[in-house]
Amino acid sequence: MARTTRRRFLTSAGAAAAAPAASSAPQAQRRYTRTTFAPTGAPRRLSENLWLFEDTCNVYVIRDGSSAVLIDFGSGKILDHLPGLGISKVNWILHTHHHRDQCQGDWKAVERRIPIAVPAHEAHLFADAENFWRNRRVFHLYYVRNDFNTITENIPVARKLEDYTTFRWNRTEFFILPAPGHTLGSIALLATIDGSLAAFTGDLIYAPGKILNLYDTQINYGGAEGVDHGIYSLARLRERKPSLLCPSHGEPMRDPEPAISETIRRLSAYYRFQVGEPSETFRPFPVSRHLIAHHLTNASFYAIISSSGKAMFVDYGSASNMHFSTFERATAATDRIRFVEHNIEELKRTYGLKSIDVAIPSHMHDDHINGFPHLMRNYGTQIWCYENMVDVFQNPRGYNLGCILGEPIKISRTFRHGERFRWEEFEFEITHSPGHTEYQMAMYVTIDGKRVAFTGDAFFENPRRDGTLRHNLIFRNHVENDSHLKSIRNLIEHEPEIICPGHGRPYAVDRATLLATEKKLTRQQQFFFDLLPEGETNFGLDPSWVSIYPYQIVLRAGESRRIEVRVQNYRAAPMKLEIALVAPAEWKIVPDVLRFEAPAGGKAARTLTLSVPRNWEAPGPRFAIAADVVSDGRYLGQITEAIVELAG
């Protein structure tokens, strides 16, 4: 066997991590020794075409003629028993989660070219497991999540099982239900087998009222995060009304409803003892007849429900702070944060919602728009937004901004500053509302006789009780010295009675509070002027006044790609620029130096073409390039960068 160099390994690992769907998996290298340990026993028949084999986990065999799908794999010993079940071919292995007891024998499947499908949000813990171990912190350990139960070697992934989609195999359809709890990326697979709806639940439940262990439910030091997630997941599973529960450990349960309910009851009692109220208990409240507020979700979201039953959502992020904080931390560098549906059934039952017609983001941050793609896919919802958010949503790889959602969102309609529009019986006005981020708006409307402003994360009630509103300042979000002043002056002009903020409950506001806040923000602007170099204030607030677009560049060997270098000139005079890209020496870059002028107080952009040799070997699956900058004859150095990902 040829020696695997670090460069060669990283290239192959990156290709594996980004592998597209395929009908068969590639051959893996056997670099680990294999033990001779094996489970005893034989498969047990649960119904005409469903068997259970007790291995390091329960392995379920679903037969269709002489072919089968396996749910989890354990040590792989099940392969020896399949001929006795009349099965000559395994079409797929579907994993419920990434722990070793589910997949430690996957190398046998790889050798037989059996394709493996895994939960989308744990794919990197299969395909890129060795890189995970290279980077997993052990010292100073406060993130105690049991991803330590990850497989020791890479397993090629033929398909990712995406939440809320359907995996079709012959005549059987498996619905993929998010089931975080035992692990953050766990799924349950629901399919009609021999006329009954079976739920393959991984380790979400062990027995009525029981889970397999508690240590897997702890994510952060002293936490009980997985318990909260497990309660939520079990409640969503119960709504599906399965006839049979097939857990990864423990006996199948043929009376699921009381088994699930008792487990929810016990987990909820434990969570209240340790922490407080679980996310499953959070409920919205009516601000007025047509305005429903959801302030206990991670980011507050609002449903404006018309007399016809159509709804406009303002923001729609994660189900709770717990959901967002754990999923955000667990998200792989190239993935998007996980989303679990919430509150929609409650809006239907209690508040008369019939359809979700449109969703509008207050701003571009992921905690406020995490559910937008789900709304589009499952409810036919259109997304409308302020005009400067469009490219951030549709091309999220383009920018290095705080809190970008790693999934494109198609925009159906845009608004300009000051634009008015009608939706159902309501009249709205949109204004640009920078400060927390440049990509933020405020929306004004009268609902049930009250003037309401939806302001995102611009302003909040102030815990200091000093007569002003609290504001947010995040430089990576793009802030200019007068950004917050623009926003507060818009509020002063429109004089809302109620502010619906991006976090927390709606609150009443008066003109005196708005004017006091304007005064405070004028003082903030003066701090900027006092602290930063004369005439250079906005350069000291904006870390991306020179940027490469797109910021995340996806390339293949043998490919050419056009990129832009963009400049925001905050000076009162034109700026002469010379910019050269610092990239791998084997690449061809045309032109080698950009020379152009950015107008006073304006923007400019120029294009470069990158050409990658066909047989080029990358230094890794993901690496950085930089831009070297000379401004008005002064050498500034490599003041901006971009990330390059090598596609398989």
N, C-alpha and C positions, 0 to 999 in steps of 0.2 A: 504494500500500500504506500502510495506517495505521501511524503510528509506534508501535513497541512500547515501552511504558514499562517500567521496572524492575519495578514492581508487577505489571503484566500478564504480563510474562515469567515471573516467579517463580511466579505462579499456574499458568500453563500448564505450566511445567516440572515443578511438583509433581504436577500431574494426569498428565503423561506418565510420570513415574517410578512412579506408583501405578496405572497403567492395567491394568485387568483383561483377561482373555482376550477376544479379539474375532475375528470372522471376517474383518475387513479393517482396515487401518491408516488413520488419518486423513491428510489432505493436509498435507505439511510446507511451511513457508515456504522459498523459495529465497533465502537471504541470502548464500551463498558463490558465488564464480565457479567455473565448471567448466572443466577443461582439455579439450583435444581428443585427448590421448594415449589410445591404445587398444592392446590386445594384438593380435597377428596370429595366424594359425592357425585351426584349426577343431576342433570336438569330436572326440574319439577314442572309439570304442565299446569298452567293456570286456566287456560281455555284452549279451544281448538288449535289456534295458531300463535299462542303466547306461552313461553316458558321462562322460568326463573332458575338461574344457576348461582349458587352461593360461592363467591370467590372472595378476594380482598374487599369487594363490594358486591352487591347484587348485580348480576348481569342479566338483562332481559333480552330474549330472542323473540323476534316477530317474524313469522314465516309467511311467505307468499309463494306457493308452489315449491320449487326447489331452491329459492333464493331467500335471503334473510337480511334484516337490519338488526344490529345489536345496539342496545342502549347501555352505554358504559362497557368496560372491557376487562377490568381487573387485571389479573396476571396473563390473560389470554388463553387460559386452559380450556375455555369454552370451545375453541376451535377443534379440539380433539373429539368433542361430543356431537358436533353438528351432523356428521354423516348418519348417525343413529336416529336423527330427527328428520331424515330425508332432505337435508339441506346440503347442496354442493357448492353454493356460492354465497359469500357475504358481500352485499352491495355497498353497505355503509356501516361505519361505527359512529354513533351520535353520542357525544359526551354532555353530561349535565353540568359538570364543573371540572376544575383543573387539578384537583388533589390527586396525589400519586396512587391512592387506592382505586381510583377510577381508571387510571391510564398507564400504570407501570408496565404493562405488557404490550403497549402499543407498538413497540419495536417489532413484534411478531406480525402485526397487521401490516407494517411498512414493508417487511420482507415479502409478504404475500401480495403486496400492491393493493391492499384494501384501503379505500379512501376514508379519511377521518374528518368529521365535522365537529366543531367545537363552539362554545358560546362566544359570540363576537367580542365581548368585553374581557375575555380571558385568552384570546387567540395568541397574544404575545407570550403567555406563560406556557404555551405548547411550542410554537414555532421558534421562539427566541429565548428558550429557557436558559440556555448557557450564558447568554448575555445578561439575563436577569440575575443569575448567581454571581456574575462578575461585578455587579453593581449593588447588590443587596447589602444594606448597612446591618452590622451586627453589634459593633460598639455603640454606645450612646443610644441604646435601643428604647425608644418611646412609641414608635409605630409598631405595635406588637401583632398586627394582622398576621394570620397564619398562611401567608403566601410562602412560608418556609416549607409547606407541603407541596411545593411545585416539583415537577419531574426534573431529573438531573441532566437530561440530554434533550436536544431539540427533537421535536416530533413534527414532521411536515403536515401542514393543515391544508386540506383540499377545499374546505368551505367553511365560512363563518355563519353561525346560526344567529341571525339578527332578530332582536326582540320584536314581537308582534307580527312576525311574518310567518309564512307557512312553508315547511319543507315537504315536498311531494316525493313519494317513492311508490312506484307502481300505482296501486289503487288506494294507498294510504296517505293521508295528510296529517302531518305533525304540526300543531300550532305551538309557536315558541313563546311562552309566557315568562316574563322576567320573574325570577324567584330569588332575589338576594336575601341573605340571612346567614346560611352556613358559610358561603363565600359571597363576595360582592358582585361577582359576575355570573352566579348560578342562574340556570333556567329550569323550568319545568316543561316537559313535552307532553302535549295532550293529543290523543289520537283515538279514533273509534276502531277498536280491535274486536272482532267477532261480535259486532253489534252493540258493544258497550264502550262508553267513553272512559278510557284509561288515562291516568295522569302519572307520568314518570317524573318523580319529584326530587331526585337527587337526595341530599341530606337535609331538606327543608323540614321534614317530619320523620320521626323514627317509629312511633306508635301513638295511639291516642293519648294526648297529654304529654308526650315525650319528644325530646330531640336527642340527637346522638351525643352531643357534648356541649359544654358552654364555652370552652376555650376558643373554639373557632368563631364564636360570635363577638369576640373582643377585638376591636380594630385599633383603638388608641389606648394609651395608658389609663387604666381604671375605667374604661368605657364599657358600654353594653350595646354598641351600635347594631350588631347583627341581630340582637333580640328585637329591637325596634323594626328593623327591616323584615325579619321573619314574621312578625305579627302582620305587617302590611301585606307581605307576599301570601300568607295563608288566607287572609281575607279576600284577596283577589282570586285566589285559587277556588275558594268556596263559592264565589259568584259564578264560576264556570260549571258547577254541579257535576263533577266527575262521578262515575259509578264505581271506580276502582283506583285506589292509590297504590303506586308501586314505588316504594322508597329504595334508596341505595343501601340502607342497612335496616334490618327489621323485617317483619312480615307484611305482605300486602294486606291492605285494609279494604274490605268490601262494603263498609258502611261509612263513607268518607265524611259526611256532614258532621256527625257528633265527634268524630276523631279530630277533625280540624278545629271545631268550635272549642273543644276542651283544651287543645293545645294553645289556641289563642288566649283562652281564659287564664291558663297557668303562666304563659309567657308575659301577659299583661300585668298580672299581679306581681311577678318578679321584677318587671321593668319599673313599675310604680315604686316598689320598695327601693330599688337601686338609683333611679334617675328621676322619674316623673311621668307625665302622660305620654303614651306612645303616639307616634305620628298618625296612626289609624284613627285616633279619636278627634283629630283636628277637623273643624267644620267652618264653613263660611258664615257670614252674617249679612243681613240686608242693611245697607246704608239708607236706602229708600226703596220704593216698590220696584224700580227698574235698574237699580245699581246694587250689585252683590260684591262684597269685599272678601278676599281670602288673604288674611293678614298673617296666618300661621304657616303658610307655605314659605319656602326659603326666601324668595322674593315675592312680595305681595302681588297678586294679580286680581283683575277686576273683570266682572262680566256685566256688560250693559245689555239687558234683555229687553227687546222691543215687545210691543203688544202682540206681535205676530208669533213670538217665540224664537225669533232669530236672535243670535247673540253676537256681540262684538267683545272679544277678549282684549284687554289691555295688559300685555305681558302674559307669559305662561311658562314658568320655570319649573323647578324641582318641587317634589311633594312636601318637603320639609327641610329645615336646616340640616338635620341628620342625614337625609338622603344626599343633599348637595355636598356636604363636607366630606363624607366618606367616598362618594363616587369621584369627586374632583381629585382627591389625593390618590385614588387608585387608578386614574386614567393613564394609560400608556402615552408616551411622548407623541406618538403619531395617531392617537385615537381621539374620539370625542367622548365627553362625559355621558354616562348612562342616564336615560330618562325612563321613569315609570309613571304611567298615567295616574291622574288624581282628580277628584272633585267633579268630574263631568256627570257621573251618575247621580250625585247629590243634587246638582243643578237641575237635572231632568226631573227627579222625584219631587223636589221641594219648591223649585222656583220657575217651573214651566218651560225650561229650555227645550227647544225642538231641534235646533241646528246651530252650528258654530259657523257663522257666515264669514267673518273676517277676524283677523288678529292683528293688532298694531303694537309694535314694540316702543316702549318709552325711550329705550336706548339700545345699544348694540351688545350689551354684556350677556354672557352665556347663562347666568343665573336667572335672567329675565326671559330668555327666548329658547331655553333648552327643549321645551315641548312643541315649538312651532313645526318642525318637520313631521312630528307625530300627528299634529292637527291636519296638516296638509295631506298626509298619506291616508289617514283613517276617517277624516271627517270632511274632506274636500274644502277645507278652509283656505281662503285667500289671505295673503300677507301684504299689508299696506305699510309704508314707512316714510319717514322724512327723507328727502332726496339724497343727502350725503351719506346715508347708511347703506345704500343699495349695493355698492361694490364690496363693502365689508361683508355683507350677507351672502352675496352671490359668489364672491371669490375670497373666502376666508384665509387662504394661504397667502394672499397678497400683502398682509400687513403684520407688523410687530406691535400690536396694541394689547393692552390688558384685556383678559377675559373674553377672547374670541371663541365662539363655538366652532368646533372643528368639523362642520358639515355645511355644505352650501344650502342656501334657502332661496327659492325663486320668489321674486317680488312681482306682484301684480299691479300695484299702483303706487305712485309717489306723490309727495306734497312739498310745496315750497313754503318758505317763511311767510307767514301772514295769510296763507291760503285757507279758504273756508269751503266746507263741503257738507252735504246732507247724507245721512244714512238712516233708513227707516224714518221715524218721526223726530230724529234729533239733528240739530245743527251744530257743527264743530268748527273750531279754528285751530290751526297748527302754528306754533312758533319754534324757531331754533332756540335750544336751551343749553348752551355749552357750559362747561365748568367741570362737572364730574367726568364728562368726556365730550369731545367735540361732536361726537355722533349721538346726540341726544336731542329730544324735542319736548315741548310741553303741549298738551292738548286741552282745550277749553270747551265746555259744553254745559248747558243748563239741563239738569235731570230732576224731574219731579219738583220743579220750582227752585232748585238750588244751583248756584253757579259753582261748578266743579272744575278743578285743574288737576290733570294727571301729569305729574312732574318727574317720574322716575326717581333717580337717586340724587337729584339736584339739591333738595332741601328736606330736612326732617325736624320734628319737634326737638327742642334743645333741652337736654337733661340739666343744663346749668340754670334753666329758668331765668335767663337774663333779659328776656324780652326780644330775643332774636331767634332766627331759625339756625339749625346746624347745617353745615354744608360739607361736601366731600372734595378732597383734593388728591388726585392720583396723577402724577406727572406722565406715566407711561400711557395714559388715556388720551393725551394731546390736550394740553392746557395752555392758554395764552393769558397775558396779564389782566385782560378785561373780560375773560370768559364768564366768570360768575356774576359780574356786574350786568352783563347783557341779560342773563337769566332772571335775576331779581327784578330788573327794570321791566321785563315782560310781565312778571306777576303784578307789579305795582300798576301797570297800565290796565290789566284785565280785572284786577280786584276780585279774585275768587272768594267764595265763602268757605269752601271745603277744599283741602288739598288731599289728594290720594297719592301718597308717596310710594316709592319702589320697595320699601321695607316698613312694616308696621301698619298700624291702623290709620284710617283717614282721620284728619283733625281739622278743627275750625281755625281760621286765620283771619286777622284783621289788618287794616292798612298800617296801623302804628307798628306792628311787628315787621311788616315788609319794609317799611322805611328804616327801621332800626337795623335790619339785616343789610340793607343797602349801605348804610354808614359803616358797618363792620367790614363789609367786603371792599369798600373804598380803602380802608386801613390795610387790608390784606394786599391790595394792589400796591400801596405805598411801600410795604415790606419788600415786595418783589423789586421795586425800583431801587430801594436802599441797599439791598443785599447783593444785587447782581451788577456786573460791569455796565458802565454808562453806555446807553444806546444798544445794549446787547440783551435786554431783559428776556425777550421771548426765546432767544437762543439758549438761555439758561433754564428755561422751563420745558423745552421740547427736545427730548433725546433723539428724535428722528427727523430733524430738519433736513438732513440728507438721508435718503432711504433707497433701498433696492426693491424693485417691484417685479415679480412677487417676492415676498420675503422668504417663503418656503418654495423652493424650486424643485420640481420633480423632473428628473432627466433619466434617459437610458443611454447606454454606450452606443455610439454611432449616430446620435441624435443632435440636431441643432435647435437652439431655442433663443428667442428674442426676449430680452428683459429690458427694464427701464431703470435709469438712475433719476430719482426725483429730488428736487431741491425746493424748499420753502425759504425764501429770502425775507427776513424780517426787517432788514435795514431800509432806511429812507433813500438809499442810492442803489443803482444796479450793482450786481456782484458778478465778477468774472471768475469762472471755475475751470479747473483742469482735474479730471477724475479718471483714474485707471483702476481696473479690477485686479485684485490679488487672488489668483485662482490656480489650480493645478497647472504645472508647466506644460503638460502635454495638450492642454486645451488650446483651441484657436479662438481668439477673442477679437472681434472686429467692430469698431476700430479699437486700437490698443489704448488710445487716450481720447477721452471726450473733452472738447473745448467749447464752452458756450457761456451765455450770460443769462442770469436770472434777474428779472425786472425788479425794481424797487417795490418792496411790500408785496411781491407776487410769487408765483410758482413757475418752475420750468422743469422739463423732463427731456431726456435724450435716450436713444435706444442703442443697446449693444446686442451682438449676436454671439452666443456661446456655441461652440462645436466640440463635441466629445468624440475622441477616436473610437472606432468600432470595437477594438479589442482592449480598451483601456480598463485597468483594474483600479477600483476606487480605494482610498485609504480606509474606508468604512462605509457602512450602509447609510450613514448620515453624518455630514461634516459641514464646516463653515467656509465661506469665501468672504472677502472684504473689499471695500472700496477705499482707495487712497485718494485724499482730497487736497487740492491746493485752492485757496480762496483769496482772490485779489493779491496774488503773489505770495501769500503766506502759507507755508506747508502745515496742514493740520494733522496729517497722518491718516490711519485707517479708522475713520470715525464712524463707519457704519458697516453692516455685515448682512449676509443672508445665509439661510440654511439650505443645503442641497441634499435631497433624498434620491438615492439610486433605485429606480424601479427595476423589477426583476427582468 
